[in-house]
Structure formats: structure tokens, C-alpha cells
Amino acid sequence: MGEIQCIGLLKFNHSDLTTIADDLKQFINEGLAAYDFWQYSNELVENEWWEEFRKRFPAIFDYIKGATFLTGNDKKYLARVLAFPTEISIIGNTIKLSGTIWDGATWEILMNYLYFRYLAKDYVWYTDADPIDEIHWRSEQAVVNII
């Protein structure tokens, strides 16, 4: 397995994004720390591990609990979602996120979570492996809500 370069864009109805970007940086830093905890804290038994994770990383626990692929307390699936950007910039009314992640990971769940957390107008994410003509903003895609 290799690595891929990811770009994520969160579009807003306004351009005063400093406060959102600052909060997003804190969220990402918590996520990077959660990733390290996941990688290097094997001494705890499963239930204790999840309790410690929830205490140390409340924002990240909130993010992953919405990930429907998690079955029970299986930690191995965290590899797909504990992949965070390492760079943030503001371009007009858009926050740009970028970083290198494992090619088995996805930013779809992350970007969808951030979209709702920060009340963004739209989002898109893509990798350096995606054909540029197949990149579409969320609002351009067919979104199905399952109740």
C-alpha cells in the first residue's frame, strides 16, 4: 500500500473564516494525536482503550462515532478515518486542506463531518490519483438520505 496526496475544499457563504480555520486546526491536531494514540497504545484492553480514547479525544470520538462502517469496538477500521490534513489555508470563501495519507484511507467521512460541523455551503475532496474531470462538489452529486 502506498500514499496519496489529498486536497479537500470547504466552501462557505462568507469569507470571514479565521475563527473556523483556527478551530479546524485544533480539531486536526487532536486528530493527529488520536492517530498516534491508536498506533502506539496497545497495552490497554479493548473496552479500556475506547474509554481512554473517548476521554482524550472527545472531538475525534464524536467524528468517528458517525462512521457507520465501525462494527462494535473494532479498532482496525480506524486506519481509514484517522487520516488528517497537515496543511490549511484560506482562499476567499474556501478553506483548503491538504495532506498525504495512506491510499486505503478516505476523506469522505471527514469532509462530510466538517461540512456539517462548520455549516459549510459545499465541499469536495480528491486525490492526485483522481481524474480531474471526475471531481464534483457535494451539491453536484446525487445525495441520498436514508431514514
DSSP file with accessible surface (Angstrom, degrees, kcal/mol):
  #  RESIDUE AA STRUCTURE BP1 BP2  ACC     N-H-->O    O-->H-N    N-H-->O    O-->H-N    TCO  KAPPA ALPHA  PHI   PSI    X-CA   Y-CA   Z-CA
    1    1 A M              0   0  184      0, 0.0     2,-0.1     0, 0.0   101,-0.0   0.000 360.0 360.0 360.0 144.4    0.0    0.0    0.0
    2    2 A G        -     0   0   33      1,-0.0   101,-2.8    99,-0.0     2,-0.3  -0.293 360.0 -94.4-117.0-160.9    1.2    3.5   -0.8
    3    3 A E  E     -A  102   0A 149     99,-0.3     2,-0.3   100,-0.1    99,-0.2  -0.868  26.5-162.4-121.2 154.6    0.4    7.1   -0.1
    4    4 A I  E     -A  101   0A  27     97,-2.8    97,-2.7    -2,-0.3     2,-0.5  -0.954  23.0-118.6-133.5 153.1   -1.7    9.6   -2.0
    5    5 A Q  E     -A  100   0A  62     -2,-0.3   123,-1.8    95,-0.2     2,-0.4  -0.817  33.5-160.7 -90.1 127.0   -1.9   13.4   -1.8
    6    6 A C  E     -AB  99 127A   0     93,-3.4    93,-1.7    -2,-0.5     2,-0.4  -0.881  11.3-167.9-111.7 146.1   -5.4   14.6   -0.8
    7    7 A I  E     -AB  98 126A  24    119,-2.7   119,-2.4    -2,-0.4     2,-0.4  -0.997   6.8-174.4-127.0 133.2   -7.0   18.0   -1.3
    8    8 A G  E     -AB  97 125A   0     89,-2.8    89,-3.3    -2,-0.4     2,-0.4  -0.991   4.6-164.1-127.9 138.1  -10.2   19.0    0.5
    9    9 A L  E     -AB  96 124A  31    115,-3.2   115,-1.8    -2,-0.4     2,-0.5  -0.989   5.0-168.0-125.2 127.0  -12.2   22.2   -0.1
   10   10 A L  E     -AB  95 123A   0     85,-2.5    85,-2.6    -2,-0.4     2,-0.4  -0.972  14.5-157.6-111.2 118.4  -14.8   23.6    2.2
   11   11 A K  E     -AB  94 122A  51    111,-2.8   110,-2.9    -2,-0.5   111,-1.7  -0.809  10.3-169.9-100.9 138.3  -16.8   26.4    0.6
   12   12 A F        -     0   0    1     81,-2.9   108,-0.1    -2,-0.4    81,-0.1  -0.775  34.6-120.9-122.5 165.9  -18.7   28.9    2.7
   13   13 A N  S    S+     0   0  128     -2,-0.3     2,-0.3     2,-0.0    81,-0.1   0.445  98.7  39.6 -82.2  -2.9  -21.2   31.7    2.2
   14   14 A H  S    S-     0   0   89     79,-0.2    -2,-0.2    78,-0.0     0, 0.0  -0.897  71.0-135.7-140.7 168.8  -18.8   34.2    3.7
   15   15 A S  S    S+     0   0   87     -2,-0.3     2,-1.5     1,-0.1     3,-0.1   0.357  74.8 101.7-113.0   6.2  -15.1   34.9    3.7
   16   16 A D        +     0   0  119      1,-0.2     4,-0.2    77,-0.1     3,-0.2  -0.650  41.2 143.0 -88.0  81.5  -14.5   35.6    7.4
   17   17 A L     >  +     0   0    1     -2,-1.5     4,-3.0    75,-0.2     5,-0.2   0.327  28.9 102.8-109.1   7.4  -13.0   32.2    8.0
   18   18 A T  H  > S+     0   0   78      1,-0.2     4,-2.6     2,-0.2     5,-0.2   0.923  85.2  46.6 -60.7 -46.4  -10.3   32.8   10.6
   19   19 A T  H  > S+     0   0  106      2,-0.2     4,-2.3     1,-0.2    -1,-0.2   0.923 114.8  46.9 -63.6 -43.1  -12.2   31.6   13.5
   20   20 A I  H  > S+     0   0   29     -4,-0.2     4,-2.8     1,-0.2    -2,-0.2   0.930 112.3  50.2 -63.9 -44.3  -13.3   28.4   11.7
   21   21 A A  H  X S+     0   0    4     -4,-3.0     4,-2.3     2,-0.2    -2,-0.2   0.904 110.1  50.6 -62.9 -39.5   -9.8   27.8   10.5
   22   22 A D  H  X S+     0   0   78     -4,-2.6     4,-1.7    -5,-0.2    -1,-0.2   0.927 113.1  45.1 -64.1 -44.1   -8.4   28.2   14.0
   23   23 A D  H  X S+     0   0   54     -4,-2.3     4,-2.4     1,-0.2    -2,-0.2   0.906 111.4  53.8 -65.2 -39.9  -11.0   25.7   15.4
   24   24 A L  H  X S+     0   0    0     -4,-2.8     4,-2.8     1,-0.2    -2,-0.2   0.893 104.9  54.2 -62.4 -38.7  -10.3   23.4   12.5
   25   25 A K  H  X S+     0   0   96     -4,-2.3     4,-2.6     1,-0.2    -1,-0.2   0.916 108.9  48.6 -61.7 -41.4   -6.5   23.4   13.3
   26   26 A Q  H  X S+     0   0  132     -4,-1.7     4,-2.4     2,-0.2    -2,-0.2   0.915 111.3  50.1 -64.1 -43.3   -7.3   22.4   16.9
   27   27 A F  H  X S+     0   0    4     -4,-2.4     4,-2.3     2,-0.2    -2,-0.2   0.933 112.3  47.1 -59.4 -46.0   -9.6   19.6   15.6
   28   28 A I  H  X S+     0   0    8     -4,-2.8     4,-2.7     2,-0.2    -2,-0.2   0.914 110.2  52.2 -65.2 -41.9   -6.9   18.3   13.2
   29   29 A N  H  X S+     0   0  105     -4,-2.6     4,-2.1     1,-0.2    -1,-0.2   0.908 110.2  49.0 -61.2 -39.6   -4.2   18.5   16.0
   30   30 A E  H  X S+     0   0   48     -4,-2.4     4,-2.4     1,-0.2    -1,-0.2   0.904 110.9  51.7 -64.0 -39.0   -6.5   16.4   18.2
   31   31 A G  H  X S+     0   0    0     -4,-2.3     4,-2.3     2,-0.2    -2,-0.2   0.899 108.1  49.8 -64.3 -41.3   -6.9   14.0   15.2
   32   32 A L  H  X S+     0   0   63     -4,-2.7     4,-1.9     2,-0.2    -1,-0.2   0.900 112.1  48.3 -65.3 -38.8   -3.2   13.7   14.7
   33   33 A A  H  X S+     0   0   43     -4,-2.1     4,-2.4     2,-0.2    -2,-0.2   0.889 109.8  52.7 -66.7 -38.4   -2.7   12.9   18.4
   34   34 A A  H  X S+     0   0    0     -4,-2.4     4,-2.7     2,-0.2    -2,-0.2   0.895 106.6  53.5 -63.6 -38.8   -5.6   10.4   18.3
   35   35 A Y  H  X S+     0   0   87     -4,-2.3     4,-2.3     2,-0.2    -2,-0.2   0.937 109.3  47.8 -60.7 -46.5   -3.8    8.7   15.3
   36   36 A D  H  X S+     0   0   84     -4,-1.9     4,-2.3     1,-0.2    -2,-0.2   0.910 111.2  51.1 -61.5 -42.6   -0.6    8.4   17.4
   37   37 A F  H  X S+     0   0   13     -4,-2.4     4,-1.3     1,-0.2    -1,-0.2   0.929 110.1  49.9 -59.0 -45.1   -2.6    7.0   20.4
   38   38 A W  H  < S+     0   0   37     -4,-2.7    -2,-0.2     1,-0.2    -1,-0.2   0.903 114.5  44.8 -60.3 -41.5   -4.2    4.4   18.0
   39   39 A Q  H  < S+     0   0   65     -4,-2.3    -1,-0.2     1,-0.2    -2,-0.2   0.846 125.0  28.0 -71.3 -35.1   -0.8    3.4   16.7
   40   40 A Y  H  < S+     0   0  168     -4,-2.3     2,-0.3    -5,-0.2    -1,-0.2   0.262  96.3  82.2-120.4  11.9    1.1    3.2   20.0
   41   41 A S    ><  +     0   0    6     -4,-1.3     3,-0.6    -3,-0.2    -1,-0.1  -0.434  41.5 135.3-117.2  63.1   -1.3    2.3   22.8
   42   42 A N  T 3   +     0   0  121     -2,-0.3    -1,-0.2     1,-0.2     7,-0.1   0.476  51.5  84.2 -87.6  -1.1   -1.7   -1.4   22.6
   43   43 A E  T 3  S+     0   0  142     -3,-0.2     2,-0.3     2,-0.1    -1,-0.2   0.703  75.2  82.7 -77.9 -16.9   -1.3   -2.1   26.3
   44   44 A L  S <  S-     0   0   44     -3,-0.6     2,-0.1     1,-0.1    -3,-0.0  -0.639  82.8-118.2 -88.5 144.0   -5.0   -1.4   27.1
   45   45 A V     >  -     0   0   91     -2,-0.3     4,-2.9     1,-0.1     5,-0.2  -0.369  41.4 -93.7 -73.4 163.0   -7.7   -4.0   26.6
   46   46 A E  H  > S+     0   0   77      1,-0.2     4,-2.2     2,-0.2     5,-0.2   0.860 121.6  41.6 -50.1 -55.3  -10.4   -3.2   24.1
   47   47 A N  H  > S+     0   0  118      1,-0.2     4,-1.9     2,-0.2    -1,-0.2   0.905 117.5  48.2 -64.3 -40.4  -13.1   -1.6   26.4
   48   48 A E  H  > S+     0   0  114     -3,-0.2     4,-2.5     2,-0.2    -1,-0.2   0.881 109.0  55.2 -65.3 -37.8  -10.5    0.4   28.3
   49   49 A W  H  X S+     0   0    0     -4,-2.9     4,-2.7     1,-0.2    -2,-0.2   0.944 108.7  46.2 -60.8 -47.9   -8.9    1.5   25.1
   50   50 A W  H  X S+     0   0   24     -4,-2.2     4,-2.6    -5,-0.2    -1,-0.2   0.895 112.1  51.2 -65.5 -36.9  -12.1    3.0   23.8
   51   51 A E  H  X S+     0   0   77     -4,-1.9     4,-2.1     2,-0.2    -1,-0.2   0.929 112.6  45.8 -65.4 -43.0  -12.9    4.7   27.1
   52   52 A E  H  X S+     0   0   57     -4,-2.5     4,-2.6     2,-0.2     5,-0.3   0.911 112.0  51.9 -65.7 -40.7   -9.4    6.3   27.2
   53   53 A F  H  X S+     0   0    0     -4,-2.7     4,-2.5    -5,-0.2     8,-0.2   0.940 109.6  49.4 -59.8 -46.5   -9.8    7.3   23.5
   54   54 A R  H  < S+     0   0  102     -4,-2.6    -1,-0.2     1,-0.2    -2,-0.2   0.908 113.5  46.5 -61.7 -40.1  -13.1    9.0   24.2
   55   55 A K  H  < S+     0   0  128     -4,-2.1    -1,-0.2     1,-0.2    -2,-0.2   0.915 118.5  39.7 -68.0 -45.1  -11.7   10.9   27.2
   56   56 A R  H  < S+     0   0  134     -4,-2.6    -2,-0.2     1,-0.2    -1,-0.2   0.818 127.4  29.9 -75.9 -32.4   -8.5   12.1   25.5
   57   57 A F     X  +     0   0   17     -4,-2.5     4,-2.9    -5,-0.3    -1,-0.2  -0.536  64.1 159.7-130.8  66.6  -10.0   12.9   22.1
   58   58 A P  H  > S+     0   0   77      0, 0.0     4,-2.1     0, 0.0    -1,-0.1   0.878  78.1  48.3 -62.2 -38.9  -13.7   14.0   22.5
   59   59 A A  H  > S+     0   0   19      2,-0.2     4,-2.0     1,-0.2     5,-0.1   0.912 114.6  45.5 -68.8 -39.2  -14.0   15.8   19.2
   60   60 A I  H  > S+     0   0    0      2,-0.2     4,-2.9     1,-0.2     5,-0.2   0.890 110.4  53.8 -72.5 -36.1  -12.4   12.9   17.3
   61   61 A F  H  X S+     0   0   53     -4,-2.9     4,-2.1    -8,-0.2    -2,-0.2   0.922 108.8  50.0 -62.1 -40.8  -14.6   10.4   19.1
   62   62 A D  H  X S+     0   0   65     -4,-2.1     4,-0.6    -5,-0.2    -2,-0.2   0.919 111.6  49.6 -61.5 -42.6  -17.6   12.5   18.0
   63   63 A Y  H >< S+     0   0    3     -4,-2.0     3,-0.9     1,-0.2    -2,-0.2   0.949 114.7  41.7 -61.5 -49.7  -16.3   12.4   14.5
   64   64 A I  H >< S+     0   0    1     -4,-2.9     3,-1.9     1,-0.2     6,-0.2   0.778  99.8  70.5 -76.4 -22.4  -15.7    8.6   14.3
   65   65 A K  H 3< S+     0   0  135     -4,-2.1    -1,-0.2     1,-0.3    -2,-0.2   0.782  96.4  55.5 -67.9 -18.5  -18.9    7.6   16.1
   66   66 A G  T << S+     0   0   56     -3,-0.9     2,-0.9    -4,-0.6    -1,-0.3   0.512  79.7 106.1 -85.8  -4.2  -20.8    8.7   13.0
   67   67 A A    X   -     0   0    6     -3,-1.9     3,-1.7    -4,-0.2    14,-0.0  -0.654  58.6-161.0 -79.6 106.3  -18.7    6.5   10.8
   68   68 A T  T 3  S+     0   0  139     -2,-0.9    -1,-0.2     1,-0.3    -3,-0.0   0.630  79.8  72.8 -68.3 -12.9  -21.2    3.7   10.0
   69   69 A F  T 3  S+     0   0   43      8,-0.1     2,-0.4     2,-0.1    -1,-0.3   0.655  71.5 104.0 -76.9 -14.4  -18.5    1.2    9.0
   70   70 A L    <   -     0   0   37     -3,-1.7     2,-0.6    -6,-0.2     5,-0.1  -0.537  55.7-165.0 -70.9 124.7  -17.5    0.7   12.6
   71   71 A T    >   -     0   0   86     -2,-0.4     3,-1.3     3,-0.2     2,-0.1  -0.945  55.5 -45.6-113.9 115.2  -18.8   -2.5   13.8
   72   72 A G  T 3  S-     0   0   68     -2,-0.6    -2,-0.0     1,-0.2     0, 0.0  -0.407 112.5 -34.4  65.1-134.3  -18.6   -2.9   17.6
   73   73 A N  T 3  S+     0   0   74     -2,-0.1     2,-0.7    -3,-0.0    -1,-0.2  -0.094  84.9 150.1-111.3  32.7  -15.3   -1.8   19.0
   74   74 A D    X   -     0   0   49     -3,-1.3     3,-0.7     1,-0.2    -3,-0.2  -0.556  25.1-171.7 -75.6 109.8  -13.1   -2.9   16.1
   75   75 A K  G >  S+     0   0   30     -2,-0.7     3,-2.0     1,-0.2     4,-0.3   0.695  70.1  80.7 -75.1 -20.2  -10.1   -0.6   16.1
   76   76 A K  G >  S+     0   0  134      1,-0.3     3,-1.2     2,-0.2    -1,-0.2   0.809  84.5  61.9 -62.6 -27.0   -8.7   -1.8   12.8
   77   77 A Y  G X  S+     0   0   80     -3,-0.7     3,-1.3     1,-0.2     4,-0.5   0.628  81.9  81.6 -74.0 -11.3  -11.2    0.3   10.8
   78   78 A L  G X> S+     0   0    0     -3,-2.0     4,-2.7     1,-0.3     3,-1.0   0.767  74.6  75.4 -64.6 -22.1   -9.7    3.5   12.3
   79   79 A A  G <4 S+     0   0   27     -3,-1.2    -1,-0.3    -4,-0.3    23,-0.2   0.843  93.5  52.4 -56.9 -32.8   -7.0    3.3    9.7
   80   80 A R  G <4 S+     0   0  100     -3,-1.3    26,-2.4    -4,-0.2    -1,-0.3   0.751 120.7  28.8 -75.4 -27.3   -9.5    4.5    7.1
   81   81 A V  T <4 S+     0   0    1     -3,-1.0     2,-0.9    -4,-0.5    -2,-0.2   0.603  98.0  78.4-115.3 -13.8  -10.6    7.6    9.0
   82   82 A L     <  +     0   0    4     -4,-2.7     2,-0.5   -48,-0.1    -1,-0.1  -0.259  66.6 115.7 -90.3  51.1   -7.8    8.7   11.2
   83   83 A A        -     0   0   12     -2,-0.9    27,-0.1    23,-0.3    18,-0.1  -0.967  45.6-179.4-120.1 110.7   -6.1   10.4    8.2
   84   84 A F        -     0   0    9     -2,-0.5    16,-0.1    16,-0.1    -2,-0.0  -0.810  29.2-104.7-118.0 154.0   -5.9   14.1    8.6
   85   85 A P        -     0   0    0      0, 0.0    14,-0.3     0, 0.0   -53,-0.1  -0.304  17.3-160.0 -67.9 157.6   -4.7   17.0    6.6
   86   86 A T  S    S+     0   0   95     12,-2.4     2,-0.4     1,-0.2    13,-0.2   0.450  73.1  54.2-115.4  -7.4   -1.4   18.7    7.6
   87   87 A E  E     -C   98   0A 123     11,-2.1    11,-2.0     2,-0.0     2,-0.4  -0.993  57.9-176.7-132.2 139.2   -1.9   22.0    5.8
   88   88 A I  E     +C   97   0A  41     -2,-0.4     2,-0.3     9,-0.2     9,-0.2  -0.998   8.9 167.2-132.4 135.5   -4.8   24.5    6.0
   89   89 A S  E     -C   96   0A  51      7,-2.1     7,-3.1    -2,-0.4     2,-0.5  -0.981  28.5-130.8-144.2 156.9   -5.2   27.7    4.0
   90   90 A I  E     +C   95   0A  73     -2,-0.3     2,-0.5     5,-0.2     5,-0.2  -0.941  20.5 179.4-109.9 128.3   -7.9   30.2    3.4
   91   91 A I  E >   -C   94   0A  99      3,-3.2     3,-1.6    -2,-0.5     2,-0.3  -0.915  62.3 -63.6-129.0  99.1   -8.7   31.2   -0.2
   92   92 A G  T 3  S-     0   0   52     -2,-0.5   -75,-0.2     1,-0.3   -78,-0.0  -0.400 121.1 -10.9  62.1-117.6  -11.5   33.7   -0.4
   93   93 A N  T 3  S+     0   0   61     -2,-0.3   -81,-2.9    -3,-0.1     2,-0.4   0.092 123.9  86.1-100.6  24.6  -14.6   31.9    0.9
   94   94 A T  E <   -AC  11  91A  21     -3,-1.6    -3,-3.2   -83,-0.2     2,-0.6  -0.970  62.5-148.9-130.2 137.0  -13.0   28.5    0.9
   95   95 A I  E     -AC  10  90A   0    -85,-2.6   -85,-2.5    -2,-0.4     2,-0.5  -0.929  20.4-153.9-100.5 125.5  -10.8   26.6    3.3
   96   96 A K  E     -AC   9  89A  72     -7,-3.1    -7,-2.1    -2,-0.6     2,-0.4  -0.879  10.0-170.7-103.4 130.2   -8.3   24.3    1.6
   97   97 A L  E     +AC   8  88A   0    -89,-3.3   -89,-2.8    -2,-0.5     2,-0.3  -0.927   9.7 171.7-115.7 142.2   -7.0   21.2    3.3
   98   98 A S  E     +AC   7  87A   9    -11,-2.0   -12,-2.4    -2,-0.4   -11,-2.1  -0.994   8.2 132.8-149.7 155.4   -4.2   19.1    2.1
   99   99 A G  E     -A    6   0A   1    -93,-1.7   -93,-3.4    -2,-0.3     2,-0.5  -0.941  49.4 -94.8 175.9 167.7   -2.0   16.3    3.2
  100  100 A T  E     +A    5   0A  72     -2,-0.3     2,-0.3   -95,-0.2   -95,-0.2  -0.890  46.4 173.2-102.6 127.5   -0.5   12.9    2.3
  101  101 A I  E     -A    4   0A   7    -97,-2.7   -97,-2.8    -2,-0.5     2,-0.1  -0.857  41.1 -81.5-130.9 166.5   -2.5    9.9    3.5
  102  102 A W  E >   -A    3   0A 100     -2,-0.3     3,-2.1   -99,-0.2   -99,-0.3  -0.414  42.5-124.0 -63.3 139.1   -2.5    6.1    3.2
  103  103 A D  T 3  S+     0   0   69   -101,-2.8    -1,-0.1     1,-0.3  -100,-0.1   0.622 109.3  59.6 -70.8  -5.6   -4.1    5.1   -0.1
  104  104 A G  T 3  S+     0   0   19   -102,-0.3    -1,-0.3   -25,-0.1     2,-0.1   0.491  91.7  89.6 -94.5  -3.7   -6.6    2.9    1.8
  105  105 A A    <   -     0   0    9     -3,-2.1     2,-0.3   -24,-0.0   -24,-0.2  -0.394  63.5-148.9 -87.7 168.8   -7.9    5.8    3.8
  106  106 A T        -     0   0   17    -26,-2.4     4,-0.3    -2,-0.1   -23,-0.3  -0.990  19.7-162.5-138.3 147.3  -10.8    8.1    2.8
  107  107 A W  S  > S+     0   0    0     -2,-0.3     4,-3.2     2,-0.1     5,-0.3   0.345  73.4  94.7-102.8   1.6  -11.6   11.8    3.4
  108  108 A E  H  > S+     0   0   68      1,-0.2     4,-2.2     2,-0.2     5,-0.2   0.946  89.2  41.9 -60.6 -46.4  -15.3   11.4    2.5
  109  109 A I  H  > S+     0   0   44      2,-0.2     4,-2.4     1,-0.2    -1,-0.2   0.923 117.0  49.2 -67.6 -41.2  -16.4   10.8    6.1
  110  110 A L  H  > S+     0   0    1     -4,-0.3     4,-2.8     2,-0.2     5,-0.2   0.953 112.8  45.9 -61.4 -49.9  -14.1   13.6    7.4
  111  111 A M  H  X S+     0   0    0     -4,-3.2     4,-2.4     1,-0.2    -1,-0.2   0.895 112.9  50.0 -65.0 -38.5  -15.2   16.1    4.8
  112  112 A N  H  X S+     0   0   54     -4,-2.2     4,-1.8    -5,-0.3    -1,-0.2   0.919 111.8  49.0 -64.6 -41.4  -18.9   15.3    5.4
  113  113 A Y  H  X S+     0   0   42     -4,-2.4     4,-2.9    -5,-0.2    -2,-0.2   0.943 112.9  46.5 -62.0 -47.0  -18.4   15.7    9.1
  114  114 A L  H  X S+     0   0    1     -4,-2.8     4,-2.5     1,-0.2     6,-0.3   0.870 106.3  60.2 -65.0 -36.7  -16.6   19.1    8.7
  115  115 A Y  H  <>S+     0   0   41     -4,-2.4     5,-2.1    -5,-0.2     4,-0.3   0.930 114.6  34.6 -55.1 -47.7  -19.3   20.2    6.3
  116  116 A F  H ><5S+     0   0  115     -4,-1.8     3,-0.6     3,-0.2    -2,-0.2   0.887 115.5  55.6 -78.1 -38.4  -21.9   19.8    9.0
  117  117 A R  H 3<5S+     0   0   85     -4,-2.9    -2,-0.2     1,-0.2    -3,-0.2   0.906 120.3  30.5 -61.1 -41.9  -19.7   20.8   11.9
  118  118 A Y  T 3<5S-     0   0   24     -4,-2.5    -1,-0.2    -5,-0.2    -2,-0.2   0.324 105.9-121.3-104.1   8.5  -18.8   24.2   10.4
  119  119 A L  T < 5 -     0   0  147     -3,-0.6    -3,-0.2    -4,-0.3    -4,-0.1   0.904  45.4-177.4  54.8  46.2  -22.0   24.8    8.4
  120  120 A A      < -     0   0   10     -5,-2.1  -108,-0.2    -6,-0.3    -1,-0.1  -0.312  32.9-133.0 -71.0 158.9  -20.2   24.9    5.1
  121  121 A K  S    S-     0   0  110   -110,-2.9     2,-0.3     1,-0.3  -109,-0.2   0.830  80.4 -20.5 -79.0 -34.5  -22.1   25.7    1.9
  122  122 A D  E     -B   11   0A   7   -111,-1.7  -111,-2.8    16,-0.1     2,-0.3  -0.977  58.9-156.8-164.6 165.8  -20.4   22.8    0.0
  123  123 A Y  E     -B   10   0A   6     -2,-0.3    15,-2.8  -113,-0.2     2,-0.3  -0.991   7.0-179.2-151.7 159.4  -17.3   20.6   -0.1
  124  124 A V  E     -B    9   0A   7   -115,-1.8  -115,-3.2    -2,-0.3     2,-0.3  -0.970   4.2-173.0-150.3 149.6  -15.2   18.5   -2.4
  125  125 A W  E     +B    8   0A  52     -2,-0.3     2,-0.3    11,-0.3  -117,-0.2  -0.988  11.7 162.3-141.9 150.6  -12.2   16.2   -1.8
  126  126 A Y  E     -B    7   0A  55   -119,-2.4  -119,-2.7    -2,-0.3     2,-0.3  -0.970  24.4-130.1-157.6 167.6  -10.0   14.5   -4.3
  127  127 A T  E >   -B    6   0A  10     -2,-0.3     3,-1.7  -121,-0.2  -121,-0.2  -0.771  34.8-104.2-120.3 169.8   -6.6   12.8   -4.6
  128  128 A D  T 3  S+     0   0  113   -123,-1.8  -122,-0.1    -2,-0.3     4,-0.1   0.645 121.2  60.1 -68.6  -9.9   -3.7   13.1   -7.0
  129  129 A A  T 3  S+     0   0   74   -124,-0.3    -1,-0.3     2,-0.1  -125,-0.0   0.566  84.9  97.7 -91.5  -9.8   -5.0    9.8   -8.4
  130  130 A D  S <  S-     0   0   68     -3,-1.7     2,-0.2     1,-0.1     5,-0.1  -0.633  82.4-115.6 -82.6 135.5   -8.4   11.1   -9.4
  131  131 A P    >   -     0   0   59      0, 0.0     3,-2.2     0, 0.0     4,-0.1  -0.499  25.4-130.5 -64.8 131.0   -9.1   12.2  -12.9
  132  132 A I  G >  S+     0   0  133      1,-0.3     3,-1.3    -2,-0.2    -2,-0.0   0.819 104.5  60.3 -59.1 -29.5   -9.8   16.0  -12.7
  133  133 A D  G 3  S+     0   0  124      1,-0.3    -1,-0.3     3,-0.0    -3,-0.0   0.583  99.2  58.8 -78.2  -3.4  -13.0   15.7  -14.8
  134  134 A E  G <  S+     0   0  131     -3,-2.2     2,-0.6     2,-0.0    -1,-0.3   0.265  78.2 109.2-104.8  11.1  -14.5   13.4  -12.2
  135  135 A I    <   +     0   0   39     -3,-1.3     2,-0.4    -4,-0.1    -9,-0.1  -0.794  44.8 172.9 -92.1 123.0  -14.2   15.9   -9.3
  136  136 A H        -     0   0   88     -2,-0.6   -11,-0.3   -11,-0.2     5,-0.1  -0.994  33.0-117.0-134.5 138.6  -17.6   17.2   -8.2
  137  137 A W    >>  -     0   0   51     -2,-0.4     3,-1.7   -13,-0.1     4,-0.5  -0.304  37.6-108.9 -62.9 153.5  -18.8   19.4   -5.4
  138  138 A R  G >4 S+     0   0   39    -15,-2.8     3,-1.6     1,-0.3    -1,-0.1   0.890 119.4  58.3 -53.2 -40.9  -21.1   17.7   -2.9
  139  139 A S  G 34 S+     0   0   84      1,-0.3    -1,-0.3   -16,-0.2     4,-0.1   0.716 102.1  55.5 -67.2 -17.7  -24.0   19.8   -4.2
  140  140 A E  G <4 S+     0   0  118     -3,-1.7    -1,-0.3     2,-0.1     2,-0.2   0.536  97.3  80.8 -90.4  -6.5  -23.4   18.5   -7.8
  141  141 A Q  S << S-     0   0   88     -3,-1.6     2,-0.6    -4,-0.5    -4,-0.0  -0.644  92.3-103.1 -98.6 156.9  -23.8   14.8   -6.7
  142  142 A A        -     0   0   99     -2,-0.2     2,-0.5     2,-0.0    -2,-0.1  -0.678  40.9-162.0 -76.5 116.3  -26.9   12.9   -6.1
  143  143 A V        -     0   0   69     -2,-0.6     2,-0.5    -4,-0.1    -1,-0.0  -0.914   3.7-163.8-106.2 125.8  -27.2   12.8   -2.3
  144  144 A V        -     0   0  119     -2,-0.5     2,-0.6     2,-0.0    -2,-0.0  -0.936   5.1-154.6-112.6 124.5  -29.5   10.1   -0.8
  145  145 A N        -     0   0  135     -2,-0.5     2,-0.6     2,-0.0    -2,-0.0  -0.882   7.6-156.4 -97.0 125.4  -30.7   10.4    2.8
  146  146 A I              0   0  159     -2,-0.6    -2,-0.0     0, 0.0     0, 0.0  -0.900 360.0 360.0-103.6 124.0  -31.6    7.1    4.3
  147  147 A I              0   0  208     -2,-0.6    -2,-0.0     0, 0.0     0, 0.0  -0.777 360.0 360.0-102.1 360.0  -34.0    7.3    7.2
